[in-house]
Amino acid sequence: MTQTLPDFSGPGPVQMYQDFLNQGQFLIQQCKDCGQFVFYPRVLCKHCGSIALKWVAPTGRGVVYSTSVVRQKPEKGGDYNVALIELEEGPRLLSRVMDVDADKVKIGMQVSAHIAELDGVRAVVFYNKEQGSKEW
């Protein structure tokens, strides 16, 4: 099967992902050939090598796969967590769980995605599903 190279004259996949976030949309890529979901945004499917990637809206549901606490002095903003979230669709992404104390984020915790501003940049963050009905 011969594939035509993607058009690289426009914004790359990382910029497109950020543009979607800036518009209030959390989208990830899905391969049209193998059906697998892909994250971090890229030009080729990491599963089969296809260039046939489309942007789709994930459910926003996920589970904390791994977590760590970053320790900071209170005047620098205090402690926060960095969590590896496994989306319902399969891909994992680094983010933060926002509505739980950094030390209370646990592996296996169910979370839901939201778009928030972190350090002046729109990003996907997560909230503990048991804390309310916040869905992005």
N, CA, C and O atoms as a printed pandas DataFrame, in Angstrom:
     atom_number atom_name residue_name chain_id  residue_number  x_coord  y_coord  z_coord
0              1         N          MET        A               1    0.841   -1.173    0.000
1              2        CA          MET        A               1    0.000    0.000    0.000
2              3         C          MET        A               1    0.888    1.239    0.000
3              4         O          MET        A               1    1.734    1.386    0.882
4              5         N          THR        A               2    0.716    2.110   -0.947
5              6        CA          THR        A               2    1.482    3.334   -1.041
6              7         C          THR        A               2    0.713    4.454   -0.346
7              8         O          THR        A               2   -0.485    4.633   -0.567
8              9         N          GLN        A               3    1.418    5.201    0.495
9             10        CA          GLN        A               3    0.791    6.317    1.192
10            11         C          GLN        A               3    1.362    7.622    0.671
11            12         O          GLN        A               3    2.556    7.724    0.388
12            13         N          THR        A               4    0.511    8.600    0.552
13            14        CA          THR        A               4    0.938    9.942    0.201
14            15         C          THR        A               4    1.321   10.653    1.488
15            16         O          THR        A               4    0.589   10.573    2.475
16            17         N          LEU        A               5    2.446   11.342    1.496
17            18        CA          LEU        A               5    2.881   12.054    2.690
18            19         C          LEU        A               5    1.887   13.149    3.050
19            20         O          LEU        A               5    1.285   13.762    2.169
20            21         N          PRO        A               6    1.716   13.395    4.354
21            22        CA          PRO        A               6    0.820   14.471    4.772
22            23         C          PRO        A               6    1.344   15.828    4.322
23            24         O          PRO        A               6    2.532   15.995    4.048
24            25         N          ASP        A               7    0.441   16.780    4.252
25            26        CA          ASP        A               7    0.795   18.155    3.891
26            27         C          ASP        A               7    1.403   18.825    5.122
27            28         O          ASP        A               7    0.706   19.051    6.112
28            29         N          PHE        A               8    2.692   19.142    5.067
29            30        CA          PHE        A               8    3.373   19.762    6.196
30            31         C          PHE        A               8    3.394   21.286    6.107
31            32         O          PHE        A               8    4.103   21.934    6.878
32            33         N          SER        A               9    2.637   21.865    5.189
33            34        CA          SER        A               9    2.675   23.311    5.018
34            35         C          SER        A               9    1.883   24.046    6.091
35            36         O          SER        A               9    2.142   25.224    6.338
36            37         N          GLY        A              10    0.928   23.386    6.732
37            38        CA          GLY        A              10    0.121   24.017    7.779
38            39         C          GLY        A              10    0.696   23.730    9.147
39            40         O          GLY        A              10    1.837   23.286    9.278
40            41         N          PRO        A              11   -0.113   23.989   10.176
41            42        CA          PRO        A              11    0.360   23.722   11.530
42            43         C          PRO        A              11    0.541   22.219   11.750
43            44         O          PRO        A              11   -0.202   21.411   11.193
44            45         N          GLY        A              12    1.516   21.858   12.550
45            46        CA          GLY        A              12    1.749   20.457   12.869
46            47         C          GLY        A              12    0.715   19.947   13.856
47            48         O          GLY        A              12   -0.095   20.725   14.359
48            49         N          PRO        A              13    0.731   18.655   14.139
49            50        CA          PRO        A              13   -0.277   18.075   15.021
50            51         C          PRO        A              13   -0.254   18.625   16.445
51            52         O          PRO        A              13   -1.308   18.734   17.072
52            53         N          VAL        A              14    0.907   18.970   16.966
53            54        CA          VAL        A              14    0.971   19.528   18.314
54            55         C          VAL        A              14    0.305   20.902   18.340
55            56         O          VAL        A              14   -0.437   21.212   19.272
56            57         N          GLN        A              15    0.560   21.720   17.332
57            58        CA          GLN        A              15   -0.067   23.037   17.263
58            59         C          GLN        A              15   -1.575   22.902   17.055
59            60         O          GLN        A              15   -2.350   23.669   17.627
60            61         N          MET        A              16   -1.992   21.940   16.247
61            62        CA          MET        A              16   -3.426   21.720   16.048
62            63         C          MET        A              16   -4.103   21.327   17.361
63            64         O          MET        A              16   -5.188   21.818   17.674
64            65         N          TYR        A              17   -3.461   20.438   18.130
65            66        CA          TYR        A              17   -3.987   20.030   19.436
66            67         C          TYR        A              17   -4.161   21.253   20.334
67            68         O          TYR        A              17   -5.203   21.420   20.968
68            69         N          GLN        A              18   -3.135   22.110   20.387
69            70        CA          GLN        A              18   -3.215   23.314   21.218
70            71         C          GLN        A              18   -4.282   24.273   20.707
71            72         O          GLN        A              18   -4.990   24.889   21.504
72            73         N          ASP        A              19   -4.406   24.407   19.402
73            74        CA          ASP        A              19   -5.452   25.262   18.829
74            75         C          ASP        A              19   -6.838   24.770   19.238
75            76         O          ASP        A              19   -7.711   25.573   19.569
76            77         N          PHE        A              20   -7.045   23.441   19.215
77            78        CA          PHE        A              20   -8.330   22.884   19.657
78            79         C          PHE        A              20   -8.575   23.232   21.126
79            80         O          PHE        A              20   -9.676   23.646   21.489
80            81         N          LEU        A              21   -7.554   23.065   21.973
81            82        CA          LEU        A              21   -7.716   23.411   23.390
82            83         C          LEU        A              21   -8.070   24.884   23.557
83            84         O          LEU        A              21   -8.928   25.234   24.367
84            85         N          ASN        A              22   -7.407   25.745   22.791
85            86        CA          ASN        A              22   -7.686   27.174   22.871
86            87         C          ASN        A              22   -9.118   27.505   22.467
87            88         O          ASN        A              22   -9.664   28.529   22.877
88            89         N          GLN        A              23   -9.726   26.630   21.659
89            90        CA          GLN        A              23  -11.126   26.788   21.245
90            91         C          GLN        A              23  -12.088   26.052   22.182
91            92         O          GLN        A              23  -13.292   26.006   21.930
92            93         N          GLY        A              24  -11.548   25.476   23.265
93            94        CA          GLY        A              24  -12.384   24.775   24.237
94            95         C          GLY        A              24  -12.694   23.336   23.882
95            96         O          GLY        A              24  -13.652   22.770   24.409
96            97         N          GLN        A              25  -11.903   22.719   22.991
97            98        CA          GLN        A              25  -12.133   21.342   22.579
98            99         C          GLN        A              25  -10.951   20.462   22.957
99           100         O          GLN        A              25   -9.805   20.785   22.647
100          101         N          PHE        A              26  -11.233   19.348   23.627
101          102        CA          PHE        A              26  -10.213   18.341   23.919
102          103         C          PHE        A              26  -10.387   17.239   22.883
103          104         O          PHE        A              26  -11.360   16.486   22.919
104          105         N          LEU        A              27   -9.434   17.154   21.958
105          106        CA          LEU        A              27   -9.477   16.150   20.895
106          107         C          LEU        A              27   -8.183   15.356   20.891
107          108         O          LEU        A              27   -7.110   15.889   21.175
108          109         N          ILE        A              28   -8.300   14.069   20.565
109          110        CA          ILE        A              28   -7.137   13.215   20.373
110          111         C          ILE        A              28   -7.246   12.614   18.974
111          112         O          ILE        A              28   -8.266   12.773   18.303
112          113         N          GLN        A              29   -6.212   11.938   18.545
113          114        CA          GLN        A              29   -6.219   11.346   17.207
114          115         C          GLN        A              29   -6.639    9.880   17.268
115          116         O          GLN        A              29   -6.395    9.173   18.245
116          117         N          GLN        A              30   -7.283    9.456   16.178
117          118        CA          GLN        A              30   -7.625    8.046   15.989
118          119         C          GLN        A              30   -7.210    7.661   14.582
119          120         O          GLN        A              30   -7.426    8.412   13.630
120          121         N          CYS        A              31   -6.612    6.483   14.460
121          122        CA          CYS        A              31   -6.170    6.000   13.161
122          123         C          CYS        A              31   -7.367    5.449   12.391
123          124         O          CYS        A              31   -8.123    4.621   12.900
124          125         N          LYS        A              32   -7.523    5.921   11.163
125          126        CA          LYS        A              32   -8.610    5.435   10.299
126          127         C          LYS        A              32   -8.348    4.017    9.808
127          128         O          LYS        A              32   -9.283    3.314    9.427
128          129         N          ASP        A              33   -7.086    3.588    9.811
129          130        CA          ASP        A              33   -6.747    2.261    9.299
130          131         C          ASP        A              33   -6.860    1.167   10.361
131          132         O          ASP        A              33   -7.494    0.139   10.118
132          133         N          CYS        A              34   -6.259    1.371   11.531
133          134        CA          CYS        A              34   -6.276    0.315   12.558
134          135         C          CYS        A              34   -7.281    0.584   13.674
135          136         O          CYS        A              34   -7.570   -0.308   14.472
136          137         N          GLY        A              35   -7.821    1.814   13.740
137          138        CA          GLY        A              35   -8.820    2.141   14.747
138          139         C          GLY        A              35   -8.274    2.510   16.111
139          140         O          GLY        A              35   -9.040    2.878   17.002
140          141         N          GLN        A              36   -6.960    2.419   16.296
141          142        CA          GLN        A              36   -6.352    2.730   17.592
142          143         C          GLN        A              36   -6.340    4.237   17.835
143          144         O          GLN        A              36   -6.257    5.032   16.899
144          145         N          PHE        A              37   -6.423    4.610   19.104
145          146        CA          PHE        A              37   -6.335    6.019   19.494
146          147         C          PHE        A              37   -4.880    6.358   19.755
147          148         O          PHE        A              37   -4.101    5.517   20.204
148          149         N          VAL        A              38   -4.522    7.609   19.467
149          150        CA          VAL        A              38   -3.129    8.045   19.540
150          151         C          VAL        A              38   -3.046    9.322   20.361
151          152         O          VAL        A              38   -3.796   10.269   20.124
152          153         N          PHE        A              39   -2.142    9.346   21.316
153          154        CA          PHE        A              39   -1.781   10.560   22.024
154          155         C          PHE        A              39   -0.336   10.360   22.442
155          156         O          PHE        A              39    0.010    9.302   22.967
156          157         N          TYR        A              40    0.413   11.232   22.248
157          158        CA          TYR        A              40    0.669   12.597   21.975
158          159         C          TYR        A              40    0.467   12.819   20.478
159          160         O          TYR        A              40    0.787   11.943   19.674
160          161         N          PRO        A              41   -0.066   13.991   20.095
161          162        CA          PRO        A              41   -0.338   14.229   18.672
162          163         C          PRO        A              41    0.888   13.990   17.797
163          164         O          PRO        A              41    2.003   14.399   18.120
164          165         N          ARG        A              42    0.643   13.320   16.689
165          166        CA          ARG        A              42    1.753   12.979   15.788
166          167         C          ARG        A              42    1.264   12.893   14.347
167          168         O          ARG        A              42    0.068   13.008   14.077
168          169         N          VAL        A              43    2.186   12.693   13.443
169          170        CA          VAL        A              43    1.896   12.621   12.010
170          171         C          VAL        A              43    1.555   11.193   11.590
171          172         O          VAL        A              43    0.749   10.987   10.682
172          173         N          LEU        A              44    2.168   10.204   12.250
173          174        CA          LEU        A              44    1.958    8.792   11.917
174          175         C          LEU        A              44    1.356    8.053   13.093
175          176         O          LEU        A              44    1.634    8.379   14.248
176          177         N          CYS        A              45    0.533    7.061   12.805
177          178        CA          CYS        A              45   -0.011    6.194   13.846
178          179         C          CYS        A              45    1.123    5.398   14.480
179          180         O          CYS        A              45    1.893    4.746   13.775
180          181         N          LYS        A              46    1.227    5.447   15.791
181          182        CA          LYS        A              46    2.302    4.715   16.469
182          183         C          LYS        A              46    2.037    3.218   16.507
183          184         O          LYS        A              46    2.927    2.442   16.856
184          185         N          HIS        A              47    0.828    2.802   16.154
185          186        CA          HIS        A              47    0.476    1.388   16.187
186          187         C          HIS        A              47    0.745    0.698   14.847
187          188         O          HIS        A              47    1.258   -0.420   14.811
188          189         N          CYS        A              48    0.392    1.378   13.733
189          190        CA          CYS        A              48    0.527    0.716   12.427
190          191         C          CYS        A              48    1.313    1.521   11.404
191          192         O          CYS        A              48    1.585    1.025   10.310
192          193         N          GLY        A              49    1.689    2.774   11.740
193          194        CA          GLY        A              49    2.477    3.592   10.826
194          195         C          GLY        A              49    1.669    4.341    9.786
195          196         O          GLY        A              49    2.247    5.016    8.934
196          197         N          SER        A              50    0.363    4.243    9.829
197          198        CA          SER        A              50   -0.487    4.925    8.853
198          199         C          SER        A              50   -0.447    6.437    9.053
199          200         O          SER        A              50   -0.231    6.924   10.163
200          201         N          ILE        A              51   -0.659    7.170    7.963
201          202        CA          ILE        A              51   -0.767    8.630    8.059
202          203         C          ILE        A              51   -2.231    9.059    8.146
203          204         O          ILE        A              51   -2.522   10.254    8.207
204          205         N          ALA        A              52   -3.154    8.096    8.151
205          206        CA          ALA        A              52   -4.593    8.386    8.139
206          207         C          ALA        A              52   -5.103    8.598    9.558
207          208         O          ALA        A              52   -5.803    7.746   10.106
208          209         N          LEU        A              53   -4.749    9.739   10.151
209          210        CA          LEU        A              53   -5.189   10.068   11.503
210          211         C          LEU        A              53   -6.271   11.132   11.442
211          212         O          LEU        A              53   -6.177   12.089   10.673
212          213         N          LYS        A              54   -7.302   10.954   12.262
213          214        CA          LYS        A              54   -8.375   11.949   12.354
214          215         C          LYS        A              54   -8.486   12.404   13.804
215          216         O          LYS        A              54   -8.074   11.694   14.721
216          217         N          TRP        A              55   -9.041   13.583   13.998
217          218        CA          TRP        A              55   -9.236   14.136   15.331
218          219         C          TRP        A              55  -10.627   13.741   15.824
219          220         O          TRP        A              55  -11.616   13.899   15.108
220          221         N          VAL        A              56  -10.694   13.224   17.058
221          222        CA          VAL        A              56  -11.962   12.811   17.651
222          223         C          VAL        A              56  -12.018   13.271   19.107
223          224         O          VAL        A              56  -10.990   13.484   19.750
224          225         N          ALA        A              57  -13.236   13.418   19.605
225          226        CA          ALA        A              57  -13.432   13.795   21.007
226          227         C          ALA        A              57  -13.466   12.533   21.864
227          228         O          ALA        A              57  -14.318   11.670   21.648
228          229         N          PRO        A              58  -12.559   12.409   22.830
229          230        CA          PRO        A              58  -12.619   11.261   23.736
230          231         C          PRO        A              58  -13.775   11.444   24.724
231          232         O          PRO        A              58  -14.371   12.519   24.796
232          233         N          THR        A              59  -14.084   10.404   25.472
233          234        CA          THR        A              59  -15.156   10.505   26.467
234          235         C          THR        A              59  -14.794   11.482   27.573
235          236         O          THR        A              59  -15.675   12.064   28.205
236          237         N          GLY        A              60  -13.492   11.664   27.808
237          238        CA          GLY        A              60  -13.043   12.505   28.912
238          239         C          GLY        A              60  -12.871   11.737   30.202
239          240         O          GLY        A              60  -12.388   12.286   31.193
240          241         N          ARG        A              61  -13.263   10.465   30.204
241          242        CA          ARG        A              61  -13.117    9.650   31.403
242          243         C          ARG        A              61  -11.760    8.961   31.403
243          244         O          ARG        A              61  -11.247    8.557   30.360
244          245         N          GLY        A              62  -11.191    8.837   32.600
245          246        CA          GLY        A              62   -9.910    8.173   32.713
246          247         C          GLY        A              62   -9.666    7.666   34.116
247          248         O          GLY        A              62  -10.495    7.824   35.013
248          249         N          VAL        A              63   -8.505    7.050   34.284
249          250        CA          VAL        A              63   -8.087    6.484   35.560
250          251         C          VAL        A              63   -6.645    6.904   35.807
251          252         O          VAL        A              63   -5.831    6.926   34.884
252          253         N          VAL        A              64   -6.332    7.237   37.060
253          254        CA          VAL        A              64   -4.953    7.566   37.415
254          255         C          VAL        A              64   -4.123    6.290   37.302
255          256         O          VAL        A              64   -4.364    5.319   38.019
256          257         N          TYR        A              65   -3.156    6.300   36.408
257          258        CA          TYR        A              65   -2.276    5.156   36.180
258          259         C          TYR        A              65   -1.044    5.232   37.090
259          260         O          TYR        A              65   -0.548    4.216   37.578
260          261         N          SER        A              66   -0.566    6.460   37.303
261          262        CA          SER        A              66    0.601    6.700   38.143
262          263         C          SER        A              66    0.532    8.137   38.635
263          264         O          SER        A              66   -0.074    8.986   37.982
264          265         N          THR        A              67    1.140    8.417   39.769
265          266        CA          THR        A              67    1.102    9.780   40.296
266          267         C          THR        A              67    2.346   10.082   41.118
267          268         O          THR        A              67    2.980    9.183   41.670
268          269         N          SER        A              68    2.678   11.344   41.186
269          270        CA          SER        A              68    3.814   11.809   41.972
270          271         C          SER        A              68    3.470   13.193   42.512
271          272         O          SER        A              68    2.664   13.917   41.928
272          273         N          VAL        A              69    4.084   13.549   43.623
273          274        CA          VAL        A              69    3.854   14.866   44.219
274          275         C          VAL        A              69    5.088   15.728   44.008
275          276         O          VAL        A              69    6.209   15.314   44.303
276          277         N          VAL        A              70    4.869   16.920   43.497
277          278        CA          VAL        A              70    5.937   17.913   43.365
278          279         C          VAL        A              70    5.839   18.804   44.593
279          280         O          VAL        A              70    4.800   19.416   44.835
280          281         N          ARG        A              71    6.903   18.880   45.361
281          282        CA          ARG        A              71    6.920   19.662   46.601
282          283         C          ARG        A              71    7.443   21.064   46.316
283          284         O          ARG        A              71    8.487   21.248   45.691
284          285         N          GLN        A              72    6.683   22.045   46.793
285          286        CA          GLN        A              72    7.078   23.446   46.651
286          287         C          GLN        A              72    6.726   24.197   47.928
287          288         O          GLN        A              72    5.820   23.800   48.661
288          289         N          LYS        A              73    7.438   25.272   48.187
289          290        CA          LYS        A              73    7.104   26.137   49.309
290          291         C          LYS        A              73    5.735   26.783   49.047
291          292         O          LYS        A              73    5.377   27.028   47.895
292          293         N          PRO        A              74    4.978   27.056   50.103
293          294        CA          PRO        A              74    3.656   27.676   49.917
294          295         C          PRO        A              74    3.693   28.969   49.108
295          296         O          PRO        A              74    2.787   29.230   48.317
296          297         N          GLU        A              75    4.734   29.778   49.300
297          298        CA          GLU        A              75    4.808   31.041   48.544
298          299         C          GLU        A              75    5.052   30.821   47.044
299          300         O          GLU        A              75    4.875   31.739   46.243
300          301         N          LYS        A              76    5.459   29.603   46.671
301          302        CA          LYS        A              76    5.652   29.259   45.253
302          303         C          LYS        A              76    4.435   28.521   44.694
303          304         O          LYS        A              76    4.462   28.054   43.555
304          305         N          GLY        A              77    3.359   28.414   45.496
305          306        CA          GLY        A              77    2.147   27.753   45.029
306          307         C          GLY        A              77    1.824   26.463   45.754
307          308         O          GLY        A              77    0.736   25.915   45.579
308          309         N          GLY        A              78    2.741   25.970   46.560
309          310        CA          GLY        A              78    2.488   24.757   47.327
310          311         C          GLY        A              78    2.661   23.492   46.503
311          312         O          GLY        A              78    2.983   23.537   45.315
312          313         N          ASP        A              79    2.440   22.367   47.162
313          314        CA          ASP        A              79    2.587   21.065   46.515
314          315         C          ASP        A              79    1.512   20.852   45.454
315          316         O          ASP        A              79    0.405   21.378   45.569
316          317         N          TYR        A              80    1.844   20.080   44.420
317          318        CA          TYR        A              80    0.858   19.678   43.422
318          319         C          TYR        A              80    1.232   18.295   42.897
319          320         O          TYR        A              80    2.372   17.851   43.033
320          321         N          ASN        A              81    0.258   17.627   42.298
321          322        CA          ASN        A              81    0.515   16.295   41.760
322          323         C          ASN        A              81    0.764   16.373   40.265
323          324         O          ASN        A              81    0.293   17.278   39.577
324          325         N          VAL        A              82    1.505   15.415   39.794
325          326        CA          VAL        A              82    1.653   15.159   38.363
326          327         C          VAL        A              82    1.188   13.721   38.194
327          328         O          VAL        A              82    1.736   12.810   38.814
328          329         N          ALA        A              83    0.176   13.517   37.355
329          330        CA          ALA        A              83   -0.412   12.189   37.223
330          331         C          ALA        A              83   -0.371   11.727   35.772
331          332         O          ALA        A              83   -0.550   12.516   34.843
332          333         N          LEU        A              84   -0.133   10.442   35.603
333          334        CA          LEU        A              84   -0.256    9.813   34.298
334          335         C          LEU        A              84   -1.665    9.235   34.256
335          336         O          LEU        A              84   -1.994    8.319   35.010
336          337         N          ILE        A              85   -2.488    9.778   33.371
337          338        CA          ILE        A              85   -3.894    9.399   33.264
338          339         C          ILE        A              85   -4.078    8.491   32.059
339          340         O          ILE        A              85   -3.653    8.821   30.952
340          341         N          GLU        A              86   -4.711    7.348   32.278
341          342        CA          GLU        A              86   -5.050    6.450   31.184
342          343         C          GLU        A              86   -6.491    6.745   30.777
343          344         O          GLU        A              86   -7.427    6.514   31.542
344          345         N          LEU        A              87   -6.649    7.259   29.561
345          346        CA          LEU        A              87   -7.977    7.565   29.051
346          347         C          LEU        A              87   -8.753    6.287   28.783
347          348         O          LEU        A              87   -8.166    5.232   28.547
348          349         N          GLU        A              88  -10.067    6.386   28.819
349          350        CA          GLU        A              88  -10.928    5.242   28.519
350          351         C          GLU        A              88  -10.598    4.633   27.158
351          352         O          GLU        A              88  -10.752    3.428   26.960
352          353         N          GLU        A              89  -10.142    5.467   26.219
353          354        CA          GLU        A              89   -9.801    5.014   24.867
354          355         C          GLU        A              89   -8.451    4.302   24.805
355          356         O          GLU        A              89   -8.131    3.679   23.792
356          357         N          GLY        A              90   -7.653    4.385   25.875
357          358        CA          GLY        A              90   -6.380    3.673   25.902
358          359         C          GLY        A              90   -5.132    4.522   26.054
359          360         O          GLY        A              90   -4.250    4.149   26.827
360          361         N          PRO        A              91   -5.008    5.661   25.348
361          362        CA          PRO        A              91   -3.775    6.443   25.488
362          363         C          PRO        A              91   -3.608    6.999   26.908
363          364         O          PRO        A              91   -4.577    7.152   27.652
364          365         N          ARG        A              92   -2.381    7.290   27.255
365          366        CA          ARG        A              92   -2.061    7.894   28.544
366          367         C          ARG        A              92   -1.493    9.284   28.308
367          368         O          ARG        A              92   -0.786    9.524   27.329
368          369         N          LEU        A              93   -1.816   10.206   29.230
369          370        CA          LEU        A              93   -1.249   11.542   29.138
370          371         C          LEU        A              93   -0.912   12.075   30.513
371          372         O          LEU        A              93   -1.587   11.765   31.495
372          373         N          LEU        A              94    0.141   12.882   30.576
373          374        CA          LEU        A              94    0.533   13.533   31.821
374          375         C          LEU        A              94   -0.366   14.728   32.063
375          376         O          LEU        A              94   -0.660   15.496   31.148
376          377         N          SER        A              95   -0.801   14.877   33.309
377          378        CA          SER        A              95   -1.679   15.983   33.650
378          379         C          SER        A              95   -1.642   16.176   35.158
379          380         O          SER        A              95   -0.700   15.757   35.830
380          381         N          ARG        A              96   -2.688   16.819   35.680
381          382        CA          ARG        A              96   -2.849   17.017   37.119
382          383         C          ARG        A              96   -4.285   16.695   37.501
383          384         O          ARG        A              96   -5.209   16.899   36.713
384          385         N          VAL        A              97   -4.467   16.188   38.720
385          386        CA          VAL        A              97   -5.797   16.050   39.302
386          387         C          VAL        A              97   -5.968   17.269   40.191
387          388         O          VAL        A              97   -5.226   17.448   41.157
388          389         N          MET        A              98   -6.947   18.109   39.865
389          390        CA          MET        A              98   -7.015   19.452   40.431
390          391         C          MET        A              98   -7.792   19.573   41.740
391          392         O          MET        A              98   -7.481   20.450   42.546
392          393         N          ASP        A              99   -8.775   18.737   41.975
393          394        CA          ASP        A              99   -9.667   18.967   43.109
394          395         C          ASP        A              99   -9.388   18.062   44.301
395          396         O          ASP        A              99  -10.231   17.917   45.187
396          397         N          VAL        A             100   -8.213   17.457   44.324
397          398        CA          VAL        A             100   -7.824   16.565   45.413
398          399         C          VAL        A             100   -6.445   17.002   45.892
399          400         O          VAL        A             100   -5.585   17.347   45.081
400          401         N          ASP        A             101   -6.230   16.989   47.212
401          402        CA          ASP        A             101   -4.905   17.312   47.737
402          403         C          ASP        A             101   -3.866   16.431   47.060
403          404         O          ASP        A             101   -4.123   15.257   46.792
404          405         N          ALA        A             102   -2.711   16.984   46.787
405          406        CA          ALA        A             102   -1.658   16.283   46.046
406          407         C          ALA        A             102   -1.356   14.910   46.639
407          408         O          ALA        A             102   -1.140   13.953   45.895
408          409         N          ASP        A             103   -1.339   14.800   47.962
409          410        CA          ASP        A             103   -1.039   13.526   48.622
410          411         C          ASP        A             103   -2.192   12.533   48.553
411          412         O          ASP        A             103   -1.998   11.353   48.846
412          413         N          LYS        A             104   -3.373   12.974   48.178
413          414        CA          LYS        A             104   -4.568   12.114   48.173
414          415         C          LYS        A             104   -4.881   11.510   46.809
415          416         O          LYS        A             104   -5.793   10.691   46.697
416          417         N          VAL        A             105   -4.148   11.895   45.777
417          418        CA          VAL        A             105   -4.354   11.317   44.445
418          419         C          VAL        A             105   -3.813    9.899   44.478
419          420         O          VAL        A             105   -2.660    9.673   44.843
420          421         N          LYS        A             106   -4.655    8.941   44.092
421          422        CA          LYS        A             106   -4.299    7.526   44.192
422          423         C          LYS        A             106   -4.399    6.818   42.850
423          424         O          LYS        A             106   -5.240    7.161   42.019
424          425         N          ILE        A             107   -3.541    5.836   42.645
425          426        CA          ILE        A             107   -3.612    4.990   41.458
426          427         C          ILE        A             107   -4.965    4.289   41.446
427          428         O          ILE        A             107   -5.422    3.779   42.468
428          429         N          GLY        A             108   -5.598    4.272   40.276
429          430        CA          GLY        A             108   -6.919    3.654   40.128
430          431         C          GLY        A             108   -8.074    4.614   40.325
431          432         O          GLY        A             108   -9.222    4.248   40.075
432          433         N          MET        A             109   -7.799    5.844   40.771
433          434        CA          MET        A             109   -8.852    6.845   40.981
434          435         C          MET        A             109   -9.480    7.215   39.645
435          436         O          MET        A             109   -8.771    7.488   38.677
436          437         N          GLN        A             110  -10.814    7.224   39.590
437          438        CA          GLN        A             110  -11.502    7.644   38.374
438          439         C          GLN        A             110  -11.525    9.161   38.305
439          440         O          GLN        A             110  -11.780    9.842   39.299
440          441         N          VAL        A             111  -11.253    9.677   37.113
441          442        CA          VAL        A             111  -11.177   11.122   36.909
442          443         C          VAL        A             111  -11.874   11.503   35.605
443          444         O          VAL        A             111  -12.129   10.652   34.752
444          445         N          SER        A             112  -12.179   12.800   35.463
445          446        CA          SER        A             112  -12.778   13.301   34.231
446          447         C          SER        A             112  -12.013   14.534   33.754
447          448         O          SER        A             112  -11.519   15.327   34.555
448          449         N          ALA        A             113  -11.927   14.676   32.435
449          450        CA          ALA        A             113  -11.126   15.729   31.804
450          451         C          ALA        A             113  -11.853   17.069   31.781
451          452         O          ALA        A             113  -13.075   17.141   31.651
452          453         N          HIS        A             114  -11.067   18.111   31.911
453          454        CA          HIS        A             114  -11.545   19.487   31.819
454          455         C          HIS        A             114  -10.437   20.314   31.178
455          456         O          HIS        A             114   -9.261   19.958   31.251
456          457         N          ILE        A             115  -10.815   21.398   30.563
457          458        CA          ILE        A             115   -9.817   22.308   30.005
458          459         C          ILE        A             115   -9.666   23.471   30.969
459          460         O          ILE        A             115  -10.650   24.095   31.364
460          461         N          ALA        A             116   -8.427   23.756   31.343
461          462        CA          ALA        A             116   -8.134   24.834   32.280
462          463         C          ALA        A             116   -6.884   25.564   31.811
463          464         O          ALA        A             116   -6.174   25.106   30.916
464          465         N          GLU        A             117   -6.634   26.695   32.429
465          466        CA          GLU        A             117   -5.425   27.441   32.121
466          467         C          GLU        A             117   -4.392   27.157   33.203
467          468         O          GLU        A             117   -4.640   27.376   34.389
468          469         N          LEU        A             118   -3.233   26.668   32.778
469          470        CA          LEU        A             118   -2.113   26.413   33.685
470          471         C          LEU        A             118   -0.928   27.236   33.211
471          472         O          LEU        A             118   -0.460   27.076   32.084
472          473         N          ASP        A             119   -0.454   28.104   34.067
473          474        CA          ASP        A             119    0.692   28.952   33.732
474          475         C          ASP        A             119    0.479   29.690   32.417
475          476         O          ASP        A             119    1.409   29.822   31.621
476          477         N          GLY        A             120   -0.739   30.171   32.183
477          478        CA          GLY        A             120   -1.043   30.968   31.001
478          479         C          GLY        A             120   -1.301   30.183   29.728
479          480         O          GLY        A             120   -1.448   30.778   28.660
480          481         N          VAL        A             121   -1.360   28.853   29.818
481          482        CA          VAL        A             121   -1.576   28.011   28.639
482          483         C          VAL        A             121   -2.777   27.107   28.897
483          484         O          VAL        A             121   -2.922   26.551   29.986
484          485         N          ARG        A             122   -3.642   26.964   27.884
485          486        CA          ARG        A             122   -4.782   26.043   28.018
486          487         C          ARG        A             122   -4.263   24.612   28.015
487          488         O          ARG        A             122   -3.436   24.240   27.183
488          489         N          ALA        A             123   -4.766   23.807   28.967
489          490        CA          ALA        A             123   -4.302   22.433   29.125
490          491         C          ALA        A             123   -5.454   21.551   29.591
491          492         O          ALA        A             123   -6.465   22.044   30.093
492          493         N          VAL        A             124   -5.290   20.250   29.420
493          494        CA          VAL        A             124   -6.263   19.288   29.928
494          495         C          VAL        A             124   -5.848   18.915   31.343
495          496         O          VAL        A             124   -4.725   18.469   31.578
496          497         N          VAL        A             125   -6.767   19.103   32.277
497          498        CA          VAL        A             125   -6.567   18.692   33.664
498          499         C          VAL        A             125   -7.717   17.747   34.017
499          500         O          VAL        A             125   -8.668   17.599   33.249
500          501         N          PHE        A             126   -7.621   17.120   35.171
501          502        CA          PHE        A             126   -8.632   16.149   35.560
502          503         C          PHE        A             126   -9.170   16.452   36.943
503          504         O          PHE        A             126   -8.493   17.041   37.786
504          505         N          TYR        A             127  -10.419   16.030   37.152
505          506        CA          TYR        A             127  -11.086   16.139   38.443
506          507         C          TYR        A             127  -11.538   14.756   38.865
507          508         O          TYR        A             127  -11.889   13.924   38.028
508          509         N          ASN        A             128  -11.529   14.516   40.162
509          510        CA          ASN        A             128  -11.997   13.251   40.704
510          511         C          ASN        A             128  -13.484   13.126   40.411
511          512         O          ASN        A             128  -14.259   13.991   40.818
512          513         N          LYS        A             129  -13.902   12.076   39.719
513          514        CA          LYS        A             129  -15.304   11.906   39.342
514          515         C          LYS        A             129  -16.239   11.904   40.543
515          516         O          LYS        A             129  -17.387   12.331   40.428
516          517         N          GLU        A             130  -15.769   11.432   41.689
517          518        CA          GLU        A             130  -16.622   11.356   42.852
518          519         C          GLU        A             130  -16.870   12.723   43.488
519          520         O          GLU        A             130  -17.686   12.845   44.401
520          521         N          GLN        A             131  -16.177   13.737   43.013
521          522        CA          GLN        A             131  -16.309   15.066   43.589
522          523         C          GLN        A             131  -17.420   15.893   42.954
523          524         O          GLN        A             131  -17.594   17.053   43.325
524          525         N          GLY        A             132  -18.160   15.353   42.033
525          526        CA          GLY        A             132  -19.234   16.107   41.403
526          527         C          GLY        A             132  -19.396   15.749   39.960
527          528         O          GLY        A             132  -18.810   14.776   39.484
528          529         N          SER        A             133  -20.173   16.512   39.264
529          530        CA          SER        A             133  -20.498   16.185   37.876
530          531         C          SER        A             133  -19.773   17.088   36.901
531          532         O          SER        A             133  -20.336   17.444   35.866
532          533         N          LYS        A             134  -18.554   17.466   37.196
533          534        CA          LYS        A             134  -17.776   18.325   36.298
534          535         C          LYS        A             134  -17.325   17.513   35.094
535          536         O          LYS        A             134  -16.452   16.652   35.214
536          537         N          GLU        A             135  -17.894   17.774   33.977
537          538        CA          GLU        A             135  -17.479   17.124   32.750
538          539         C          GLU        A             135  -17.113   18.229   31.756
539          540         O          GLU        A             135  -17.783   19.261   31.704
540          541         N          TRP        A             136  -16.076   18.023   30.985
541          542        CA          TRP        A             136  -15.657   19.055   30.031
542          543         C          TRP        A             136  -16.597   19.142   28.895
543          544         O          TRP        A             136  -16.402   19.958   27.994
